[in-house]
Amino acid sequence: MILIFQCSIVSAQKTDSLKWWNPAENSFSAIEGQAWTNEAHETYGRLPLRAEKIVRKQVWDLSRNSTGLVIRFKTKAQQITVAYKVKEGLAMPHFSATGVSGVDMYSVNKNGGWNWVPGKYSFTYVGTNKNTITYQYNIIGDNGIYKNGREYRLYLPIYNTVEWLKIGVPENTTLNPMPARIDKPIAIYGTSITQGACVSRPGMAWTSIVGRKLNQPVINLGFSGNGTLDEEIIELMTEIDAKVYVLDCLANLMDRTKFPLEEVKRRLIESVNMIHAKRPMVPIILPAFGAFNEHRLDKDRGTAIDEINETLKQAYTILKASGIVNVYILPAGEMQMGMDDTVDGNHATDLGMINYATAFEKIFRTVLEEPSGNITTTMPCTQYREDAIYNWEERHTELVKMNASNPPKTVLLGSSDVHYWGGQPTSVISRGSDSWNQFIEPLGVRNFGFAGDRIENILWRVEHGELDGYKADKVILMVGGYNLPINNDDEVLKGIKSLIQTIFIKQPQTSILLVGLLPQRSQENRISNLNKKITEIANNYKIQYADPGKLLLNKNEKIDETLFIDGIYPDTEGYSLLAKFLKAELH
């Protein structure tokens, strides 16, 4: 008899009516969270195969757990089935089967927000299909909004090794794999808490939460009970071209017999020095051990944690005195771990993981100078509102690669009106290519316009590589028009300020040309008043301002309908006027 553990009843959809995709057989890397994709590795492992001969056996075995790995794909299917098999036990006494061995699915909506997708699951404990697991997801209510399908992200098991995995959708639908992103990842070396103990499901690990909050790839090198700042792991970490490094290992260095405080200090200092020697410009974060709080009665444990956190401060002081500037401490108090935040006094509950993630997001944004405000125009995010016309992420990736191989002299940041003008990267729609080629292209301007972008989407692009690795002479901003239907004037203005500040962080040497909002039908008075305030912003930041939109108005201060295709976007003649104006301004 086969015993099935099933807290949610799986629907009766027959698996033989599905068509299946195996990520392991994909033509490109579709598994995100692996740092060594260009060399031999286990399909769902976290270290390269050569590491088996380098690291301790316990570390190698744990590296085969798939924590932190994410599979991305798009589909319009309303039913998605995930079937897979794992190698170890499905659950632990303090750690549920859905946390140890389950998968977890999220979706990115068209405005860059997140939706969780609840799934019905079955776990087979014994018999010929032992350790085989199935999740079924039903998506209802999209009503054709997503022409090319929603984007989904599937988080893989935290504390188990995946033998095989496949994703099925109905025969009459398609599934389109998405490649692992090229963004520099956050690389985290840590303990069982980093690995994900003891969440209810994989998406609730603090590393997963932070990955969503920053929309950033994460390399999870958490090894339960074995995050001890081993030299071999640190050496491997230096091979990762990371955006930031985290060494969160104090919880596994508490045994004073094995790790006297002086040894802990030595390992901290040597680990930072090794990374800094190879990656001198990359920030390194050293978190304190934050699992203890004053309301617990095991005071001896609290004293031991205080001692190791004090040792961390001593190591930090020595490192700073040696001239390493970009090393940072995350204090235990920032994690705000309360009585209810752990399962057993050490391992975090979902609530504890949220507190961890909040603290790490804060220090990441501070260290990386990527702030997020409290209104939509200052909260960086992606989008795919125009997905039926172009692929937003692919254009971003193309632009980052193009900038690396051929850096632009001048950057023109904008939304649909810029995207559909002309230039490189090319677009399927080009309403002003002749004027672009004649007046704009010779000035070395590259088109950083993305159709459908609001200020917050441009802010995300600036923070995620589009202004990295080169020095632009000038950045032109034509932004804000796409925000008008949903944001008030104050929100638009705050968004523009935030964008200017971020551009100067990324390109401190550049000069900025801030272009006023172009007029739109029935919005002429509002835009005129907004542009007066945008002029003040330019004056306050001591940057150049221009208002070419006046050329698109008639004598009654309304838009000249002969210069627009729809009352919002210029036609060929409208673009010609804008191109001549910008050429004069740039000269």
N, C-alpha and C positions, 0 to 999 in steps of 0.2 A: 504493500500500500504506500502510495506517495503522499506525503504530508505537505500541504500547501499553506503557508502563512499569508493571510490576505486580509489586511485591515480595511481596504477599500475594494469592493467587488469589481473585477475587471470586466469590461463590456464583452459582449459575445461576438465581436467582430472577428472573423476568421483570418488567421495570419496568412493562409494561402491565397487570399485575395489581395495581398499587398505586394508591392515591388520594393526590394530591399537595396539599401546602400551600405557598403562596408567601408568606413573611413580609412581602414588600413590599406585598402587597395586603390585609394584615390590617386590621380595623376600628380597632384601637388599636395603639399603639407596642409591638411585640414584640421590638425590637432594643435591647438594653441596652448602655450604654457611649457613647451619643451625648448630648452636653450641650445640643444645640439642637433638640430634637424638635418644638418648637412653631413652628418657622419652616422655610422651604424649605431642603432639603439633599439631597444624593445619598443614595440608599437605604442604601448601605453605606459612606458617607463619614463623616469625623469632624469636619468644620468646616461651618458654614452656608454657603450659596451666596454670600452677600454677602462672605465672606472672600476669595473669588477675586480681588476688586479691591483687597484690603487687604494680603494677605501676599505674600511673594516667591513666584515661580512654582515654585521647587523645593519649597517648603513646601506649596503648594497641591496639587501633584501627589502628594506623599507622603501628604497628608491623605486622599486617595482610597483608600489602602490600608486594609484593614478591621481592622487590629490592635486588639485590646481589645474588639471588638464581640462580644456574646454573645446567642444566641437561646435562650430558655427555653420549654419546653413539657412537657406531661404526656401520657403514653400508656401503655396496657397492651400495646402491640404488642411482639412478640418479635423482629420484624425491622424495622429502620429504615434507610432509604436516603436519603442526601444527594447530590444532583446539582447541579453548579454550573459556571459558566464564569468564568475570570479573563482579564485583559487582557494582562498582561506575561509574561515568561519564567517557567517553572515552578521553576527552581532557579538557584543561583549556585555558583561554584567552591568556596566555603567554607561553603555553606548549602544543606542538602538540600531536595528538592522538598516533603517532608512538613512542613518548617519554613517554607519560603517561601510555599507555596501550599496546604498541607493544612488540613483542619479537625480538630477535636479534641473529643471528647465525654466529659463527666462526668455522673454522676448523684448526686443527693442522696437518701440512704436515709431511712427513716421515723424514725430516731433522730438525723438531722441530720449524719450522717457522709457521707464522699465515697467514691464508687466510680468508677474509671476504666473506660471502655468501649472496648476495643480494636476497631478497625475494619479491614476489608479494603478496599483502595483500588485504583483504576486512574487513571493519568494519561495523557491523549492528547497527544502532542507535535506531530504534524503532521496534515495532511489537513483535510477539511471540519469535523471536530469538534475541531480544534486547541484546546488549553487547556481542554478539558472534563474534569472530574474527577468521579469517583463514589466515595463511601464507603458500605459496607454494614456494619451492626452487627447482631449476633445476641445477644439477651439470653435467657439460659437459667437456670432455677432459681428464679424468683420464686414460682411455685406459688400464684398468687392472693393473695399477701400484700398487694399494693397495689391496693385496690379501685377507686380512680380513676386508677390508673397511677402510674408513677414520674415524678419530676421529672428532666428532662434539661437540660443546658446545653451548647450547641454553640458552641465558640470558632471564630471565622472566621479566614481567612488573615492572616498577619502582614505579609508583604511583597508583597502583590498586591492588585489591585483587582477586586472581584467584579462581574461584569456582571449575572448573574442567579443565583438559588439557589432550590431547592425541596426539600422534605422529604417523603418518601413512606412510607406504612405500608400494610399489607395492607387490602384492601377491607372485611374483616369487623371492623376495629378502628377506633378513633377517635384523633385527635390534638387536644389542647386547648392552644392558645397561652396563654402566660402573659405578663402585661404587664411592661414594664420597671419595676423597683422604684422607689418614691418616696424611698428613703433618700438622705440627702445623700452624694454620692460623694467618693472620694479623687481629686483632680485632679493629674495628673502631667505635667509638661512636661520633655522630655528628648531624648536622642540615639538612635542606633541600638540601644543596649542597652535603653533604655526601649521602643523599638518592638518588640524581641524578638530581635534578632540575638545568637547564632546557635543557637536552640534546635532540637530535633529535631521538635517539634510545638507548636502554639499554646498549649496549656495549661501548658507549661513556662516560658513567659515569666515573669519575676519578678513583673510586675504581675498576671498571672493567678493565680499561686500565692498572692500576698498577698490578692487578692480572695476566694479560697476560704478561706484561713486566718481572715480576718475576716468572711467572708460579707457582703461589702460591695461595692456597685457601684464601679467604677473607670473614670475617664475617662483614656484613654491618648493623650497628645499627644506621642508620641515621633516625631521626624522625623530619619531617618537622615542623618547628616552635616550637619544643618541645625538642630539644637537649640542656638541661639546667643543665647538670651535676647532675642529680637526684641521690641521694644516692642509691635508689633501683636499678637503672640501673648499677651503678658502682659495687654494690654487685653482681649482676648477671654476670657482666663482669669478676669478679675474678674467676668465675667457669670455664672460658674458658682457656684451656692450650694453650695460644697464644705464637706466636713467637715474637710479638711486639704489644703494645697497642697504640692507637691513641685517644686522647681526643680533638676533633675539634668542640667545642661548643660555641666559643665566639660570633658568629653571632646571637645566640638566647639569649644572655645575655646583649644586648645593652639597654634594657629598664631600665633607672636609677631609675624609681619609684619602679619597682619590684626588680631590681638587682643593688643596689649601688655598687660602685667599691670595697668597702671593702667586700661585700658579694661575688662578683665575685672572689676576691682573696681567700676568705675562701673556696669556693667551689673547686677552682683549687687545693689548698693545701690538703684539705681533700680527694679529689678524688685520687690524686696521692698517698697519704699515705695509703688509703684503698687498692689500688692495690699492692703497694709495700709490705705491710704487708703480703699479701697472696702469691704474686709472686715476691719475692725480686730480682730474677736474670733476670727478663724480662724487656727490655727497654720500656720506656713510652715517647711518643712524644706529645708535646703540640704545635700545630700550631697557629700562629698568625692569626688574621682576615685579609685576603689578598685581599678583593674585591674592595678596593679603590685605585685610582691612581691619580697622581698630575694633570692630565688634566681635571678632572671633576670640575664643577663649584659649586657643593653643598659642600662648604668648611666646613659648620657646621658638616656634616656627617663625613668628613675627620678628624675633630678634635675629635669627639667622638670615632672613630676607633683608632686614635693615643692613646687616653687615655686608652682604654681597652687593647691595645697591651702593653702599658707601665705597666699596672697592671699585665699582664701575666709575664713580665720580673721580676717584684717585687716578684711574687709568686715563680718563678723559682729560684731566688736568695735565698729565704728563704728555699726552698726545698734542694738546693745544700748545704747550710750551715748546714742543719740538718743531712747531711751525706748520702743523696740519690745520688748515683753516676750516675745511668743509667736513668736520666731524661733529655730530650733534647727539645730545642725550634726550631721550623721551622719558620724563620723570614718571614714576609709578602713579603719582596722584592724578596725572592726566587721564589715566585709564578708568578711574572712578569705579573700581570693582567693589561691589557691595556684597552683603551676605548672601544674596540670591543669585549671584552671577557665576557660581561654579557648581559642578556636579558633586565634587568630592574634596573641595578645598583647593584644587589646583586647576582642573580642566574646566574650561568655560562652557556655560550654557549658551543658548542663542542670545540671551540678554547680555551675557558677558562678552560674547563676540561682537555685538553691536557697540558696546562701550570701547572695546579694543579698536574696532574699525573707526569709530569717531575720533579717537585720539590719534591714530595713525594718519587718517585723512588730514587732520589739522596740521600735523608736522610736515607731511608731504607737501601740502599746498604752501606752507611757509618756506620750507627749504628750497622747493622748486620755483618759488615765486609765481604760483599759479592760483591766485585767490578765487574764491567763488562767493558772490554776493547773495543777498536774500530776495532779490527780485529776478524774474526770468531773464531779463536782458543782461544780467551780470553772472549768470550761472551757465558755464560752458557746456554744450551738449552737441550731439550729432543730429542729423535729420535725413529723411529720404522722402520729402513731400513730392518731389518731381521724379519719383522712381520709374515711372512709365516712359520717361524721356532719356534719363541718364542715370548711371550708377554713382552715387555721391562718394562712397568709400573708394571706388576705383579711381575716380578723378583725383581725390586727395592723395592716394598712393602714387599715381602718375606724376603729380605735381612735385611731391617730395623727392622722387627719384630724378626728375628733370632738374630740379634745383641743385641736387648733389653733383650731377654731371655737367651742368651748364648754368652756373649761378646767374640770376637776373640782376640787371642794374637797377631797374625800377619795378616795383610791385604794385599792381592795381587790385585792391581787395574790394569785393562787392558781392552782389546777389545776382538775380536773373538778368537785370539790365546790363551788367558787366559780362556775365557768362555768355549771353547770346549776342554779344557785340562782334567778336572776332579774335584772332590771335591764337597763341598756344597756351595750354593744350587745346586742341581743336574740339569743336562741338557739332552735334548733328543739326543744331540751329545756329545760324550766323546771319544776323540782320544788318550788320554794318561792317562786313569784312573789307569792303573796298576802302572805306574811310580809315579803318584800323590799319590796313596795309600801307596806305598812303601817308598817314600822319602819325600814327602811334607806334607801329612796329619799328620804324627807323630810330626811335628814341630808346630802344632797348626795354620796352615795357612788356611784362608778362601778365597774362590774364589769370588772376586769382579769384574770378567770379564763380559762384556756385548757385545755380538756380534754386530758388526757394529758401536761401539762407537768410536767417534773421541775425541780429547782432550776436546773439549767444552762440550761434553756429560758427560764425567767423572767429569768435573768441576761442572756441574749441580748436579750430584749425591752426590758429596762431600758436596755441599752447602745445600742439601736437606735431610739430616738426616743419611747418611750412615756412617759418622764418629762421630755421636753425641751420648752422653750418656755413653761412656766407654773410657778407656785409652788403646790404643794399644801399645805394645812394639815396633813394627816395621811396617812400611808401605812400601811395594814394589811397584814400578812404572814400568810397562811395557806398555808404551803408545807412541802414535804418528804414528804408522805404517799405521793406517787407514786414516790419514790425507795426506799421501804422494801424492795421485792422484790429490788433489784439492788445496793444500797449498804449498807455497814455503818454503824454509828452514828457513828463518827468522821467518815466521809465526808459524812454528812448534816449534821453540826454544822459542819464546815468550809465546806460550801456555804452554809449559812445565814449564817455570818459574812461570807463573800465578798459575798453579796447585800446585807446591811446596809451594808457599806462602800461598795458601788457606789451604793446609793440615796442615801447622804449626799453622795457626789460629785455626783450629778445634782440632788439637792434638799437642799442643806445646811441650809436653814431649817426643814425639815419635822420633825414629830415622828412616831415610828414606834410602832405597836402591834404587837408580836410575839405572835401567837396560837399556842398549843401545838398539837401534832399531834392531830387528832381520832382517837378510838379506832377500831380495826378488829378484826373477829372474829379470834381466835387471836393477836392482836398486842398485847393489852392491857398485859401486863407490860413488854414492850419499849418501847412508847410511853410508859408511865408513867415509866420510867427516862430515856428520851430527854427528856421534858418537864422533868425536874428539871435536866438539863444545859442545856436551852434557857432555863430561868429564869436560870441563871448567865450565859448569853450576854447576856440582856436587862440584867441588873445591871451587867455589865462595860461595856456600851455606854450605860448610863444611859437605857434606853428602857423603855416600858411593856410589861408582859407580862400576858397573860390566858389562862385555860385553860377555855374553854367545853365542852371535850370531856367533862368530869366529869358534865355534865348528861345525857349520852347513855349513862351506865353504870347498871347495876342495883346492888342492895345487895351483890352478890358481886364488884363491880369488873369485871364483864364487860359487853360491850355490851348494851344493852336492844334486843333484836331487833325490838321493836315500833316503834322509831324509825329503822330502816334498811330500805332496799329490798333489800340484798344482803350485809349485813355490813360494807360499806365506806362506802357513800354514804347520807346521811340521807334520810328520806322527808319528806313535807310537815310532819308534826308535829315531826320532828327539826329541820328548818330553822326552824320557828317558835320553838323553844327557843333556837336559836343567834341568831336575829334579835333577840329580846328581850334576850338577854345582851349582844350587841354594842351595842345602843342604849344600854344602861346604861353600858357601858365608854366609849363615845364622848362621853357627856354628862359 
